[in-house]
Amino acid sequence: MFEIIPSIYIINGKCIRLKRGDFTTEKVISHNPLEIAQKFENSGLERLHLVDLDGARRGEPKNYHILNIIAGYTNLKIDYTGGLYTDGDVIKVFENGAKTITASTAAVKSPEKFAQWLMSYGREKINMAADTDPKDYKIKIAGWQKNTNIDLFDQVQYFYDRGLKYLKCSDITRDGVLEGPNLSLYEEMVKRFPDLHVVASGGVRNIADLRRLRDLGLRGAVIGSAFYEGKIKLEDLKEFVITV
């Protein structure tokens, strides 16, 4: 199964867009994230990637109320990310309606803790993000504002060996600029980790890009700018939506 996962990025309660994770490029899409989430649900999509950019920058989740509202007024399976470092953060996010969480910085700064999350909360609920710039393939953290010396594939291998099942992988140079996904990156990821459920994020321009990612063997793709700029219509996604 290949799943389309729409994203909503939140700053100060507003739905926004960024280019390549640069906060100076912020563009407000909507002051009503719930309304956008409901459009996704009404189109048959089942999952939502909710990105707390305030939390990513400040080191702790800040938009519980947005999560709570969307969870309360839709049946979307919400994957929450941004500022998740402690067990208290994770528990509170789940209490406010998230079905899964995605963490990147915690996996870098506290690898033993993140590995423990995989065991204690279950690998179906804990996703890892591995975001990189292909010029060096080093992991970027804290909303992509901080560099590390950790190799992308080494990081994935470490947690793959410890039970990781779900990975969101981003080429940050493609994010929000509609230049196409980094197909070679995802092809290599699938080749190295055949049992990993890899979701691509960044660069998707159109339905053709989604088909290419599906044909590579990925399990899903996050969409954002292509939808918000009208390059992808929700009705265009019917071939990817599983109906029962």
C-alpha positions in Angstrom: 0.0 0.0 0.0 1.2 3.5 -0.9 -0.3 6.2 1.3 -0.7 10.0 0.6 -0.1 11.9 3.8 -1.0 15.6 3.7 0.9 18.0 5.9 -0.2 21.0 8.0 2.6 23.2 9.3 1.7 25.3 12.3 3.1 28.6 13.6 1.2 30.6 16.2 -2.0 28.6 15.5 -1.8 29.4 11.7 -1.3 27.0 8.8 1.8 28.1 7.0 4.3 27.1 4.3 8.1 27.4 4.2 10.7 26.9 1.5 13.6 24.6 2.4 12.7 25.0 6.1 13.7 28.7 6.0 11.5 30.5 8.5 12.0 33.8 6.7 10.0 32.4 3.8 6.9 31.9 6.0 3.6 32.3 4.1 0.3 32.0 5.8 -2.1 29.5 4.1 -5.0 29.6 6.5 -6.0 30.8 10.0 -8.2 27.7 10.3 -6.1 24.4 10.3 -9.3 22.4 11.2 -11.0 23.5 8.0 -8.0 22.3 5.9 -7.9 19.0 7.8 -11.6 18.4 7.2 -11.0 18.9 3.5 -8.4 16.2 3.6 -10.7 13.9 5.4 -13.6 14.5 3.1 -11.5 13.6 0.1 -10.9 10.1 1.6 -7.4 10.6 3.0 -7.0 9.0 6.4 -3.7 10.4 7.8 -2.4 13.8 8.6 1.2 14.9 9.3 0.8 17.8 11.8 4.1 19.8 12.2 4.4 22.0 15.3 7.1 24.4 14.1 6.8 26.5 17.3 7.7 23.3 19.2 10.5 22.4 16.8 12.2 25.8 17.4 11.5 26.0 21.2 12.3 22.5 22.2 8.8 21.4 23.4 5.4 21.0 21.8 3.4 24.3 21.7 0.3 23.5 19.6 -1.5 20.9 21.7 -4.7 22.8 21.2 -4.6 22.5 17.4 -4.0 18.8 17.7 -6.9 18.5 20.2 -9.3 20.3 17.9 -8.4 18.4 14.8 -8.5 15.1 16.6 -11.9 16.1 18.1 -13.6 17.1 14.9 -12.1 14.6 12.4 -11.3 10.9 12.3 -7.9 11.5 10.8 -5.0 9.5 12.1 -2.7 12.3 13.2 1.0 12.0 13.2 2.4 14.8 15.4 6.0 16.2 15.2 7.9 19.1 16.7 9.7 19.5 20.0 9.2 16.0 21.3 12.0 15.2 23.7 10.5 13.8 26.9 8.1 11.0 27.9 5.9 13.7 29.2 5.7 15.4 25.8 4.9 12.1 24.1 2.2 11.1 26.6 0.6 14.5 26.4 0.5 14.4 22.6 -1.1 11.0 22.6 -3.6 12.2 25.3 -4.5 15.1 22.9 -5.4 12.8 20.1 -2.3 11.9 18.1 -2.1 8.3 16.8 1.6 8.4 16.1 4.5 10.7 16.7 7.6 11.4 14.6 10.8 12.5 16.2 14.2 13.5 14.8 16.1 15.5 17.4 15.3 13.1 20.2 16.7 10.2 18.2 20.0 12.2 17.7 20.4 13.7 21.2 19.0 10.8 23.2 19.3 7.6 21.1 18.8 5.3 24.0 15.6 7.1 25.0 14.3 7.0 21.5 15.0 3.2 21.3 13.2 2.8 24.6 10.2 4.7 23.1 10.1 2.1 20.3 9.8 -0.6 22.9 7.5 1.1 25.5 5.0 2.8 23.1 5.4 0.3 20.3 7.0 0.6 16.9 3.5 1.2 15.3 3.3 4.5 17.2 6.8 5.9 17.1 8.2 7.1 13.7 11.6 8.6 13.1 12.4 11.5 10.8 15.8 11.5 9.1 16.2 14.8 7.2 19.3 15.7 5.2 21.0 17.8 2.6 22.4 15.6 -0.2 25.6 17.7 -0.3 26.8 15.8 2.7 24.0 13.4 3.8 24.3 14.5 7.4 21.2 14.6 9.7 19.6 18.0 10.3 17.6 18.6 13.5 15.6 21.1 15.5 13.4 22.1 12.6 16.4 21.7 10.2 18.0 24.7 12.0 20.9 22.7 13.4 23.5 20.6 11.7 25.0 17.3 13.0 27.9 15.1 11.9 25.7 12.0 11.9 25.5 10.2 8.6 22.0 9.7 7.3 22.3 6.0 6.6 24.2 5.3 9.8 21.4 6.9 11.8 18.7 4.8 10.0 20.8 1.6 10.3 21.2 2.1 14.1 17.5 2.3 14.7 16.6 -0.2 12.0 18.6 -2.7 14.0 16.6 -1.7 17.1 13.1 -2.3 15.6 12.3 0.9 13.7 9.5 0.3 11.3 8.4 3.7 10.0 10.8 6.4 8.7 10.0 9.8 7.2 12.9 10.9 5.1 13.3 14.5 3.7 15.8 16.1 1.3 15.5 19.5 2.8 16.7 21.2 -0.4 13.6 20.1 -2.1 11.1 21.0 0.6 8.5 23.5 -0.5 10.1 24.4 -3.8 8.3 22.0 -6.2 11.5 20.7 -7.9 10.7 17.0 -7.7 11.6 14.4 -5.0 15.1 13.1 -4.7 14.4 9.7 -6.3 18.0 8.5 -6.0 18.0 9.0 -2.3 14.8 7.1 -1.8 15.9 4.3 -4.2 19.0 3.8 -2.0 17.0 3.9 1.2 14.6 1.2 0.0 17.6 -0.9 -1.3 19.4 -0.7 2.0 16.4 -1.2 4.3 13.9 -3.4 2.4 11.6 -4.0 5.4 11.5 -0.3 6.5 8.3 1.6 5.7 9.8 4.7 4.1 7.7 7.8 3.5 9.2 10.5 1.2 8.9 14.2 2.1 9.9 17.1 0.0 9.7 18.1 -3.7 6.5 16.4 -4.8 5.1 18.4 -7.7 2.4 16.4 -9.2 0.7 13.0 -9.5 3.5 11.7 -11.7 6.0 12.2 -8.9 3.7 10.2 -6.5 3.6 7.4 -9.0 7.4 7.4 -9.3 7.8 7.2 -5.5 5.2 4.4 -5.3 7.0 2.4 -8.1 10.3 2.7 -6.2 8.7 0.7 -3.4 8.1 3.5 -0.9 5.1 3.2 1.5 3.9 6.8 1.2 4.6 10.4 0.5 4.0 13.6 2.4 2.4 16.4 0.3 2.2 20.1 1.1 3.1 22.8 -1.3 1.8 21.0 -4.4 -1.6 20.9 -2.9 -1.5 24.4 -1.5 -0.4 25.8 -4.8 -3.0 23.9 -6.8 -0.6 21.6 -8.6 -2.3 18.6 -7.0 -6.1 18.5 -6.6 -7.6 16.3 -3.9 -9.8 14.6 -6.5 -6.6 13.6 -8.4 -5.6 11.4 -5.4 -8.4 8.9 -5.9 -6.1 6.3 -7.3 -4.1 6.3 -4.1 -7.1 6.2 -1.7 -8.2 2.8 -0.6 -11.9 2.4 -0.3 -13.6 -0.4 1.7 
